[in-house]
Amino acid sequence: MIARIWHGYTSKENADVYENLIREEIFPEIEGKIIKGYKGAQLLKRDLKAEVEFTTLIWFENIDSVKSFVGENYEEVYVPEKARKVLSRFDQKAVHHELRHDLT
């Protein structure tokens, strides 16, 4: 299994707006694409001194499944325009890690 990992940062004032956008629009949009090998998504939040960091983990069966989501250039980020408006900065590439052990 592959974890697609990406970080975005907002101001403290925009944190709730971004979180709601992810939960109510972006994750449901991804779910609606019916991507073969898509296994789910998670959102992590961390308060920093001057901003809020969000980490998204999107799970796929394999790299070919990731490519079905974003194309051959699978490190390319997927950041809808609505999200770009409330993010102060974000990773320019997504990273991918292979799950090697899971205790759940």
Secondary structure, DSSP 8 states (H G I E B T S, - for coil): -EEEEEEEEE-GGGHHHHHHHIIIIIHHHHHHT--TTEEEEEEEEEE-SSSEEEEEEEEESSHHHHHHHH-SSTTB----HHHHHHEEEE-SB-EEEE------
